[in-house]
Amino acid sequence: MSKWTLCGSGYDREQTVTDGNRFLCANGYMGLRGVFEEADSTWFPAITLSGVYDQYQDRWREPVNAPHCLYARVLFNGRAMAIGALEPVSHRAGIDYGDGLYHRDTDFGPVAIRSERFVSMAETHLLCDRIELRCAEAGEVTLYTGISTDIWDINGPHLFDFGYQQGEALLVRAVTGEKRITVASAQCIQADFAAEETFEQQDAGLFRVLRCRVRPGDVLCAAIFGAVYTSQDVAHPAEAAQALCRAMKARGFADCLTAHRAAWAEISRCSEVHLEGDDDAALGLHASQYHLNSIAPRHADSLSIPARGLSGQTYKGAIFWDSEIFFFPMFVYTQPEIARSLLRYRIETLPGALKKAAAYGFRGAFYAWESQEGGEEGCTNFNVVDVFTHRPVRTYFRDKQIHISGDIAYALRSYYEITGDRSLLEAGGARVILECARFFISRACCHADRAAVDYADVIGPDEYHERVTNNAFTNRMIRHTMESALLLREIFSDRADWFDGLLRELDYGRDWQLLHDLCGRIAQPVVRNGVIEQFDGYFALEDCPLDTVRSRLCHPREYWGGDHGVAGVTQIIKQADVIAMLALFPEDFPLETIAANWAYYEPRTEHGSSLSACMYALTACRLGRPELAWDLFMRTATIDMKGCGKEWAGEIYIGGTHPASNGGAWMIAALGFAGLRMKNGQPEIHPHLPEQITRLSFPIVAGGRRLRVTVTRDWGVIDSDF
Ligand code: BGC
């Protein structure tokens, strides 16, 4: 076991659901929840596929879970040696965040099951499990492995028309209901013991049954090779899945594991932050990086990452602003090709954003708040279910959270500024920025008697206050988008013909003038004693402590926001909003302003979203107060190890991993504690190490150069790396 191993010994249902997230194995193509092999769907096991969505009847569209091809169950003398069926003598499970190897060790008395498994970082479609049975009594052992079709779905079922094939490589294939996408799971096994082999096909799947007699002390070992393909990947997914399983069986478990580990070693080399001085913090940061790295779309060049990663179907497997504002920074500084993939996804889904803007009567690009394949909007008008009436509540995230288009433009410009590479802007990025700016032109409210341009009826990052006017964060993002659009002419000053051609193609002549006109007129927020008002009228709301608002709840799962929520009429906010603006535009604001806003807003913030704490931590570092950042950093970095994120919004289950916190942990370490930032195309550091950390060292790529940042209490340096 390496120092990056996290273990747990619980196995009740609640703990198992949490462990499914904490011990997730993933490779960007799929996520295998960290649940023991024999689990049926009531324990929430899943192989969640990235970028494959389906809608069942009128339920929410969500990602598809594949038939489970690492399913295995053990019987001794016909009795199930399985959690849920038999109380184990002992049980431990865990994951090594160094190489993504999940392990479990469960002693049932007559048989102890030990296994280790991984989702291959070297072979996109491969999952492997090595299972060892230690026998304490004489009797008959049955190893029941195969492909389970007992699939955990939140809004399913999604798979129909199942087809089965027995043989060396078992196969289950099915099609999704909505788009008829074929999903194929295959499985091969390499057992080191002689056994009688039969097959069983049932409603719950296709299984291979290996039976043999054992004596006390016998150890049976089998390697299981699973593969998943869909018709989005290849023309013949079933054949591809079977072929991969067979090939990997021929190669052997040890070789597959070596290749997987080598791939992880390379990822660590490019991205790992070494933190010295506090072992818990080092483990938390490592776990965070593991989680975010494990769900990066390395197999695709235009795909993004869902808000709950690949830990299941929560949040409809959709892409939020989390991608651009929270995941993107780690990737752009460490593995820019992944940052490119996240942004290409937005470039390719521009048609969806144009369509959405038009549907609301606007021009330009209004990106989906919860984006699925093709930029399709996954967010419904009723995104929360009231715990009292059980009725869906009208929410406005979909139609009013317009900052999403600005967040995307922000990341596109950051990509250019950090990498110095404008090819992404040429390949559609400039077009996206221009269309986002055009959306903001058409969304502006101009007045006959006032020069200031308002943005009315919006929702800022703090979702508890809906339909507000002039949310400071949103207005700042809009200005940035407009400025970025205007800046494009300068960026392409040596390619003026190309840029003018693009403006002509987009019929942008009048909008270009409007950009110039509007950009400097966007309403500025009210500032009182240095505190920026979150939106017009915010200061007039009831100003009471967070605990008072909490005490008004009638139900622990009650939703705080919206028309009837306890927070809406008060100044209590869900997550960083003004502070998020200060974190993203630190150069714009003097330190006194950051200090005044931090002191005002932090006590008024519920941190009810995993996107909140890191923004406060970043701004605390900016203030030179890393001691204020420490607890927020620890909360951010350990959220998925502890499994302590929010699990419910109203009646909706929102549990899973928290990639935004994972990215936030990297941001606090690199951009906060080390103070990394770009200035005129060059990286700079402004370290603010908290007393708990003695040394931080991490690789970055900036301006096309591979560099290493090292910071100690007394010095900091950016060297060339590799
Ligand atoms: C947050 C959003 C976030 C979403 C997905 C919500 O709870 O308020 O800002 O984008 O979760 O992480």
Boltz pocket constraint, residues with backbone or C-beta under 6 A from the ligand:
constraints:
  - pocket:
      binder: B
      contacts: [[A, 307], [A, 315], [A, 320], [A, 321], [A, 322], [A, 461], [A, 463], [A, 574], [A, 575], [A, 608], [A, 609], [A, 610], [A, 611], [A, 660]]
      max_distance: 6.0
